[in-house]
Amino acid sequence: MKKPKHHSSSANADRRVEPDSGEFVAKMKNGRQRRLKIKQMKYTCQAKIRIRNGTVGVSPTPAEDREGGSREIHERVEISLSLAAASSSSEEEERSLSEKSDGVLSYGSTSVIGSRKEMEDAVSAEIGFAAKERGKYDFFAVYDGHGGAQVAEACRKRLHRLVAEEVERSESPVEWDWQGVMEGCFRKMDSEVAGNAAVRTVGSTAVVAVIAAEELVVANCGDCRAVLGRGGEAVDLSSDHKPDRPDELMRIEEAGGRVINWNGQRVLGVLATSRSIGDQYLRPYVISKPEVTVTKRSSKDEFVILASDGLWDVMSSEVACQVVRKCLNGQIRRVCNGVGNHENRAAEAASLLAEIALAKGSKDNTSVIVVELRGTVT
């Protein structure tokens, strides 16, 4: 009969020590991370976008989970981030503002296809697209096509030219009727598209921002949205044109149309937006008239976000502004393929918003433009 092996007890002892050893190593790593202040660390983390006292943070520790007073966005997201120490944010912000002291806008944009078969979105950024005696004007727009990309592409190539013609034709900027200018340009754009019988069942929503030295003009037609970050708050500069919005529902029904719940509220059970450029087969229920807002620029203005409903269907304006604000302040940095590129934080912010939208379940095309406004008000 074989004698039992005497080293078995020592092996058990070794196994008993392993948990303590692992815990010791983990503590060493955590201590080292704190000493490095995380500033230069780049890693992939699983995070929850949270709202705690008006800020966005990463997934909390179990102890924090037991604390009260926080509201949570339920979906978990996979994002690659570099987290900067909070103590460095003021220093980073001062450097960022000094770099833009010449009044030049910093902006970035991104478009992702999502789970759709075709990319039907388009974005437009035309710096100095029009000039007058009082300065230059910058044009930004997001176009969300449906039924095809033809109308969105036509708007990308043409709409800013129509607006520029009106701006340069006007003699007195003080007396401009931005409502009339934008409505006229959208109407012309719609007429040009209507002349193409091949795209009769194709359309596109549009949100346009014209940024001047003293004012910010936004024209929206559809369910894209423009949001202004001002003084730590989120200010909606447009209102989504959904078929079940009370005033839109009334307008459609008075025109003889109906809003039918077919996988969501839709005009005649077909279109999930009540205003767009194109979609001639749904006239007069779907119209191309934009709603226009003119906002006096302020030194408190931080940035403006323009995005398609691929973002807004899964994220509120407040959370989007909190994410962008942290990006611009250097508190969140996106990492691409393990390499951080922080030269354009507005571009980082736009890309991060699109990534979070996808991680939160958005299946639509998602297009985002972020324009930084700090340091550009004279």
Buried (B, 14 or more C-beta within 10 A) or exposed (E): EEEEEEEEEEEEEEEEEEEEEEEEEEEEEEEEEEEEBBEEEBEEEEBBBBBBEEEBBBBBEEEEEEEEEEEEBEEEBEBBBBBBBBEBBEEBBEEBEEEBEEEEBBBBBBBBBBEBEEBBBBBBBBEEBBEBEEEBBBBBBBBBBBBBBBBBBBBBEBBBBBBBBBBEEBEEBEEBEBBEBBBBBBBBBBEBBBEBEEBBBBBBBBBBBBBBEEBBBBBBBBBBBBBBBBEEEBBBBBBBBBBBBEEBBEBBEEEEBEBEEEEEBBBBBBBBBBBBBBBBBBEEBBBBBBBBBBBEBEEBBBBBBBBBBBBBBBBEBBBBBBBBBBBBBBBBBBBEEEEBEBEBBBBBBBBBBBBBBBBBEBEBBBBBBBBBBBBBEE
